[in-house]
Amino acid sequence: MSRFQSTDSAEDMNNVGLAGLPADILDLLGTDCLDSDDFFNMRLTCRSIEAKTFNAFGRRYFQHVKFMLSPRSLTALEKISESEFAGFIRHLGFGLERLHSDKDRTFHDLARVNERWLEKYEQAYANELRWQEALERSQKDLAILVKVFKTLPNLKTVGVGGRNVKSRALDRIWDSENMQSWGTEQMLRRLGAADDDWTLVRQSCVVRQRSDTKTPQRTKVLYDEQKRNRTYRIVFQALQEVADRDLNLDIYVPPFWPAEQAIPLPLADSDTQKALSRTCALRLDLSNAYNDDDETKLILDTWVDEICRQVKSAISIQVSKPSGQYNIQSFLFKPLAGGGYTQLKTLKLEGVHTELQLLLEVLRKLSPTIEAIYFTYFYITKGGYDSNMMSEESYGRHGKWPDVYKVLQDLPKLKTLSLADLTEYRGQYREEAERARREITDAQSSPKYRRVWRNSFGAYGHQNIVDELEYAIKDNEEMINRDGSVYIGHKKFRLFHTRKPRPFSWSD
């Protein structure tokens, strides 16, 4: 008999079935190949498969979990912490969802609170709110968090914050960084909430918008602007109660309106300061934080400056602001330029304005540790340059970003670089300068200063980054030295990605 010939009969081999597969194969199927429904159904086929896929199930669904400080959600957390799955939990997050204290504020129009909804859900809403307020008065939520932090054997990081509830159920995000808190959808269904105001309806091949005001809005039921930031305080207090455990902290501050609510984190508070000292990842979303009020700008600038100075233990820092809003400037970069971020590996910035020399100083300070940089809608301003040169064409033909590329090339540990929609102050063209001099009194005719090039670039691996940046530097020099050329904007990179990009995560 050949040594490659099976000794088992065909009938025996057919009888092996799914349950006869090795545990590592079933583990691979459960974690990488099957969607949740199929994985659940496979585990229900027999006890043998359920036992073999236990570890895959635990890693997939319990390694990164998130809850909110509500009675039902915390009850679930308590039970999980006492179950056989407690050992799988590595990251425990807490969202800012909180049942709104005024049910009428959850409707699009206060005058349209639906009588049918009141008959069916008003008492349920009142009960949930009463339980929520009782939980907060007794500080039972703090006691539960302290207990859980002490008992989860493999807990490494605690997260607080996150995105607001999506306006449509189908828009929910399932990745671990932006996941909803446990019990969110159950609570919304229990209280009769529906997708928010404007939904698209296809009728007679025409897409039109309609407003549904008969039920509470998803985004408002669990958004109490007066009390949502209480979650930060409770989590920080709980961390102080278990200071002997070496737990890291991830902070995600979502968009907030300073006119409606206080600054999310009171940085003068001792519990906050101690919690920030163990921060592993900081993410600030300043989408709605700035307006034209100078006093508000000063308060927020000071707050961002101070929080950046207090998270020098961070491995990742991410700050984002949509392009076109108030500029994020030196209050972010001055702390970074001051040094002391001895563990920072990932820097992700969007919608940032800064001076060239300050940016170069930050990159040099981070040189010993930085491994990943993501810049999007990034502006180099005119600050720090001789104003007398601003109208000279030669100034407009001198690129600023190549100076940044040269410093990026010298970062010894840089392995991931992503650049998109970069902008720099280019000065005026000659004709613009002449027009400005002729129409100096006309504010409407002031010339535009920035020359924008829009391109997406991603490089992975240190040598790839060095090579691609070298090409960009040479390309820029050729364009500047070309006879009669005027810089408007051109392709700076040979390709968009040197290999398939992987998703950004805090663990990078």
C-alpha positions in Angstrom: 0.0 0.0 0.0 1.3 3.5 -0.9 2.3 5.5 2.1 0.1 8.3 0.7 -3.0 6.1 0.6 -5.5 6.6 3.5 -6.2 3.7 5.7 -9.8 5.0 6.4 -12.7 3.8 4.3 -14.6 6.4 2.3 -17.6 5.8 4.5 -15.6 6.6 7.7 -14.2 9.8 6.1 -17.7 11.0 5.1 -18.9 10.4 8.6 -16.3 12.7 10.1 -18.4 15.8 9.1 -17.9 19.3 10.5 -17.6 18.1 14.1 -14.6 15.9 13.1 -12.5 18.9 12.0 -9.6 19.8 14.2 -10.2 22.6 16.7 -7.7 25.0 15.0 -9.6 24.7 11.7 -12.9 25.5 13.4 -11.2 28.3 15.3 -10.1 29.8 12.0 -13.5 29.5 10.5 -15.1 31.2 13.5 -12.7 34.2 13.6 -11.9 34.9 9.9 -14.3 33.2 7.5 -17.9 33.3 8.8 -20.1 36.2 9.5 -21.8 36.3 12.9 -25.1 34.6 11.9 -23.3 31.7 10.3 -20.9 31.4 13.2 -23.7 31.3 15.7 -25.5 28.6 13.7 -22.4 26.5 13.4 -21.9 26.6 17.2 -25.5 25.4 17.7 -25.1 22.3 15.6 -23.6 20.2 18.4 -21.8 20.4 21.7 -18.6 19.2 20.2 -18.4 22.2 17.8 -19.5 24.5 20.5 -16.7 23.4 22.8 -14.1 23.5 20.0 -15.1 27.1 19.0 -15.3 28.4 22.6 -12.0 30.3 22.4 -12.8 31.7 18.9 -16.2 32.9 20.2 -14.6 34.6 23.2 -11.9 36.4 21.3 -14.3 37.6 18.6 -17.0 39.0 20.8 -15.5 39.7 24.2 -12.0 40.9 23.6 -13.2 44.5 23.0 -16.6 45.4 24.6 -18.4 48.6 25.4 -21.1 49.6 27.8 -22.9 52.7 29.0 -23.7 53.8 32.5 -27.3 52.7 32.5 -29.0 50.1 34.7 -29.5 47.4 32.1 -26.1 47.9 30.4 -24.2 47.8 33.7 -26.2 44.7 34.8 -25.0 42.9 31.6 -21.4 44.0 32.4 -21.6 42.6 35.9 -22.9 39.2 34.6 -20.2 39.0 31.9 -17.5 39.8 34.4 -18.6 36.8 36.5 -19.0 34.5 33.5 -16.6 32.2 31.8 -16.0 34.9 29.2 -14.5 37.4 31.6 -10.9 36.2 30.8 -11.2 37.2 27.2 -11.8 40.9 27.9 -8.8 43.1 27.1 -10.4 46.4 26.4 -13.5 47.7 28.3 -15.1 50.9 26.9 -17.8 53.2 28.2 -19.9 55.4 25.9 -21.5 58.7 26.8 -25.0 57.6 26.0 -27.5 58.7 28.7 -31.3 58.7 28.6 -32.5 62.3 28.1 -34.1 63.8 31.2 -36.8 65.5 29.2 -38.7 63.2 26.8 -40.2 66.1 24.9 -36.8 67.2 23.8 -36.3 64.0 22.0 -38.9 64.9 19.3 -38.1 67.0 16.3 -40.9 69.4 17.1 -42.2 69.9 20.6 -45.6 70.6 19.3 -45.9 67.3 17.6 -45.4 64.8 20.4 -47.6 62.0 19.2 -50.5 60.9 21.4 -50.2 57.3 20.2 -46.6 57.2 21.3 -47.5 58.7 24.7 -50.1 56.0 25.2 -47.7 53.2 24.4 -44.3 54.4 25.6 -44.6 57.3 28.1 -44.7 55.1 31.2 -41.8 53.0 29.9 -39.8 56.1 29.4 -40.7 57.4 32.9 -39.6 54.0 34.4 -36.3 54.0 32.6 -35.5 57.5 33.6 -36.4 56.8 37.3 -34.1 53.8 37.3 -31.3 55.9 35.7 -31.6 58.7 38.2 -31.7 56.2 41.1 -28.5 54.6 39.8 -26.7 57.9 39.7 -27.9 59.1 43.1 -26.7 56.0 44.8 -23.5 55.9 42.8 -24.0 52.3 42.1 -22.5 52.7 38.7 -19.2 53.7 40.3 -19.3 50.7 42.6 -19.9 48.4 39.7 -17.0 49.8 37.7 -14.7 49.5 40.6 -15.7 45.9 41.1 -15.3 45.0 37.4 -11.9 46.7 37.2 -10.7 44.7 40.1 -12.1 41.3 38.9 -11.4 41.1 35.2 -8.2 39.2 35.1 -6.8 40.2 31.7 -8.1 43.7 31.4 -5.5 46.0 29.9 -7.2 49.3 28.8 -10.3 51.2 29.7 -11.9 53.5 27.1 -14.3 56.4 27.7 -16.2 58.4 25.1 -16.9 57.7 21.5 -19.2 58.7 18.7 -22.8 59.7 19.2 -25.7 57.3 18.3 -26.2 57.1 14.5 -29.3 58.7 13.1 -30.2 55.5 11.2 -30.0 52.0 12.5 -28.4 50.8 9.3 -25.6 53.4 9.6 -24.2 51.8 12.8 -20.5 51.2 12.8 -19.3 47.8 14.0 -15.6 48.3 14.2 -14.1 48.2 17.7 -13.0 51.8 17.7 -16.5 53.2 17.0 -18.8 50.6 18.3 -22.1 51.4 20.1 -22.5 50.7 23.8 -24.2 47.5 24.8 -28.0 47.9 25.1 -28.3 51.0 22.8 -30.5 49.4 20.2 -32.6 47.5 22.9 -33.2 50.8 24.7 -34.2 52.6 21.5 -36.7 49.9 20.5 -38.1 49.8 24.1 -38.9 53.5 23.9 -40.2 53.5 20.3 -37.5 55.6 18.7 -37.1 55.5 14.9 -34.7 56.7 12.3 -34.3 60.5 12.5 -36.0 63.4 10.8 -34.9 63.2 7.2 -35.1 59.9 5.4 -35.1 59.2 1.7 -38.2 57.7 0.2 -38.3 56.5 -3.4 -41.7 57.1 -5.0 -42.5 57.1 -8.7 -38.8 56.9 -9.5 -38.2 60.2 -7.7 -36.3 60.4 -4.5 -37.9 62.9 -2.1 -37.3 63.8 1.5 -39.8 63.4 4.3 -39.8 64.2 8.0 -41.1 61.7 10.5 -42.0 63.5 13.7 -44.3 60.9 15.3 -41.6 59.2 17.3 -38.5 60.3 19.3 -35.3 60.7 17.3 -32.6 58.1 17.7 -29.8 60.7 18.2 -31.7 62.5 20.9 -33.1 59.7 23.1 -29.7 58.8 24.5 -28.1 62.3 24.2 -28.5 64.4 27.4 -26.2 67.4 26.8 -26.4 68.4 30.5 -25.3 65.1 31.9 -23.5 63.1 29.2 -20.0 64.1 30.5 -20.7 62.6 33.8 -19.3 59.3 32.4 -15.8 60.7 32.2 -15.9 61.6 35.9 -17.2 58.2 37.0 -14.7 56.3 35.0 -11.8 58.5 36.2 -13.0 58.0 39.9 -13.2 54.2 39.4 -9.6 54.2 38.0 -8.4 55.9 41.1 -10.0 53.3 43.2 -8.0 50.6 41.5 -4.8 52.6 41.1 -2.7 49.5 42.0 -3.8 47.9 38.7 -1.7 49.0 35.7 -4.6 49.9 33.5 -4.2 52.2 30.5 -6.8 54.8 29.4 -8.2 55.6 26.0 -10.1 58.9 25.6 -12.3 59.8 22.7 -14.0 63.2 23.0 -16.7 63.4 20.3 -18.1 66.7 18.8 -19.5 69.0 21.4 -21.1 72.4 21.4 -19.6 74.7 24.0 -22.6 77.0 23.9 -24.8 74.1 25.2 -22.6 72.3 27.6 -19.4 72.6 29.7 -16.0 71.6 28.4 -16.0 67.7 28.5 -13.1 67.2 30.9 -12.4 69.6 33.8 -8.6 69.5 33.6 -8.1 71.1 37.1 -9.8 68.1 38.8 -7.4 65.8 40.6 -9.0 62.6 39.4 -8.9 63.8 35.8 -5.2 64.7 36.1 -4.3 61.4 37.5 -6.4 59.6 34.8 -4.8 61.6 32.0 -1.3 60.6 33.3 -2.0 57.0 32.3 -3.5 57.8 28.9 -2.6 55.5 26.1 -4.7 57.0 23.3 -6.2 60.4 23.0 -8.7 61.3 20.2 -10.3 64.7 20.0 -13.1 65.4 17.4 -13.5 69.2 17.2 -16.1 69.2 14.4 -18.5 71.4 16.3 -16.3 73.0 18.9 -15.4 76.3 17.3 -17.4 79.3 16.2 -16.7 83.0 15.6 -16.8 83.9 19.3 -13.3 85.0 20.3 -13.9 84.2 23.9 -15.0 80.6 23.1 -12.0 80.2 20.9 -9.6 81.2 23.7 -11.3 78.9 26.2 -11.1 75.9 23.8 -7.5 76.7 22.7 -6.4 76.7 26.3 -8.2 73.5 27.0 -6.7 71.6 24.0 -3.3 72.9 24.9 -3.6 71.7 28.5 -5.0 68.3 27.7 -2.2 67.7 25.2 0.4 68.6 27.9 -1.2 66.2 30.3 -1.1 63.1 28.1 2.6 62.7 27.6 2.3 59.0 28.3 0.1 58.6 25.1 1.1 56.1 22.4 -1.5 57.6 19.9 -2.8 61.1 19.5 -5.5 61.9 17.0 -7.1 65.4 16.5 -9.6 66.1 13.7 -11.6 69.2 12.5 -13.4 69.5 9.2 -11.6 71.7 6.7 -13.0 75.2 6.5 -13.7 75.7 10.2 -11.6 77.5 12.8 -8.0 76.6 12.4 -6.2 74.3 14.9 -2.9 76.0 15.3 -0.1 76.5 17.8 -2.1 75.4 20.8 -1.8 71.8 19.6 1.8 71.9 18.2 3.5 73.9 21.0 3.0 71.1 23.6 4.3 68.5 21.0 7.3 70.7 20.2 8.1 71.0 23.9 9.0 67.3 23.9 8.4 64.7 26.6 6.2 62.3 24.6 8.6 59.4 25.0 6.1 56.7 23.9 4.2 58.4 21.1 4.1 56.1 18.1 1.1 57.3 16.1 0.1 60.9 15.2 -3.1 61.4 13.2 -4.2 65.0 12.4 -7.0 66.4 10.2 -7.8 70.0 9.4 -4.7 71.4 11.0 -3.1 74.8 10.3 0.5 75.4 11.5 3.7 77.2 10.7 6.4 75.4 8.9 9.2 75.7 11.5 6.8 74.6 14.3 5.8 71.5 12.3 9.5 70.6 11.6 10.3 71.0 15.3 7.5 68.7 16.3 8.7 66.0 13.8 12.2 66.2 15.1 11.1 65.9 18.7 9.1 62.8 17.9 11.9 61.3 15.9 13.0 58.6 18.5 9.6 56.9 18.7 7.1 57.9 16.0 6.1 55.0 13.7 3.0 56.2 11.9 1.9 59.6 10.7 -1.5 60.5 9.1 -1.9 64.1 7.8 -5.2 65.1 6.0 -6.3 68.6 5.0 -3.1 69.9 6.5 -2.1 73.6 6.0 1.2 75.2 6.3 0.4 78.9 7.0 2.3 82.1 6.0 3.3 82.7 9.6 7.1 83.0 10.3 8.0 84.4 6.8 9.1 87.8 5.8 6.0 89.8 4.8 8.1 91.7 2.2 8.6 88.5 0.2 4.9 87.6 0.0 4.3 89.4 -3.3 7.4 88.1 -5.0 6.9 85.4 -7.6 10.1 83.6 -6.4 8.5 83.1 -3.0 5.5 81.4 -4.6 7.8 79.1 -6.5 9.5 77.8 -3.4 7.8 74.7 -2.0 7.3 74.3 1.8 6.3 70.7 1.9 9.6 69.4 0.5 11.2 70.7 3.7 8.8 68.5 5.6 9.5 65.5 3.4 13.3 65.8 4.2 12.6 65.6 7.9 10.2 62.7 7.4 12.9 60.8 5.6 15.1 61.1 8.6 12.6 59.6 11.1 14.3 56.2 11.8 11.3 54.3 13.0 8.6 55.7 10.6 6.9 52.7 9.0 3.5 54.1 7.9 2.9 57.5 6.2 -0.4 58.7 4.8 -0.7 62.2 3.3 -3.8 63.7 1.6 -5.0 67.2 0.6 -1.9 69.0 1.7 -1.8 72.8 1.4 0.8 75.5 1.8 1.0 79.3 1.6 2.5 80.1 -1.8 2.4 83.9 -1.8 0.8 85.9 -4.5 1.4 85.5 -8.2 2.9 88.6 -9.9 -0.4 89.6 -11.5 -2.3 89.1 -8.2 0.2 91.4 -6.4 -0.2 94.1 -9.0 -4.0 93.9 -8.8 -3.8 94.0 -5.0 -1.7 97.2 -5.2 -4.1 98.8 -7.6 -7.2 97.9 -5.6 -5.6 98.1 -2.1 -8.7 99.8 -0.7 -11.1 97.2 -2.1 -11.5 94.4 0.5 -13.5 92.3 -1.9 -10.6 92.0 -4.3 -8.0 90.7 -1.9 -6.1 87.8 -3.6 -6.1 84.2 -2.5 -2.8 83.1 -1.1 -2.9 79.4 -0.9 -1.9 77.1 -3.8 -3.4 73.7 -3.1 -2.6 70.3 -4.6 -4.9 67.5 -3.8 -3.4 64.0 -3.9 -3.5 60.9 -1.8 -0.3 59.1 -0.8 0.4 56.1 1.4 3.7 54.4 1.9 4.4 51.4 4.2 7.8 50.3 5.2 10.7 52.7 6.0 12.6 52.3 2.8 9.5 52.7 0.7 8.7 56.0 2.5 12.3 57.3 2.0 12.2 56.4 -1.8 8.8 58.0 -2.5 9.6 61.2 -0.6 12.9 61.5 -2.5 11.0 61.3 -5.7 8.6 64.0 -4.5 11.5 66.3 -3.5 13.2 65.9 -6.9 9.9 66.4 -8.8 9.3 69.6 -6.9 12.8 70.9 -7.7 12.4 70.1 -11.4 9.1 72.1 -11.6 10.6 75.1 -9.8 13.7 75.1 -12.1 11.8 74.6 -15.3 12.1 77.7 -17.5 9.1 79.9 -17.5 7.0 77.6 -15.2 4.6 79.0 -12.7 3.8 76.8 -9.8 0.1 76.0 -9.6 0.1 72.4 -8.4 1.2 69.1 -9.8 1.6 65.4 -9.2 4.1 65.0 -6.3 4.1 61.2 -6.0 4.5 58.4 -8.5 1.7 56.4 -7.0 -1.1 56.5 -4.5 -0.1 53.5 -2.4 3.0 51.5 -2.3 1.0 48.5 -1.1 -2.5 47.8 0.1 -3.1 50.0 3.2 -4.3 48.5 6.4 -7.0 50.2 8.5 -5.8 52.6 11.2 -6.1 51.4 14.7 -5.0 52.6 18.1 -2.8 49.6 18.5 -0.6 50.7 15.5 
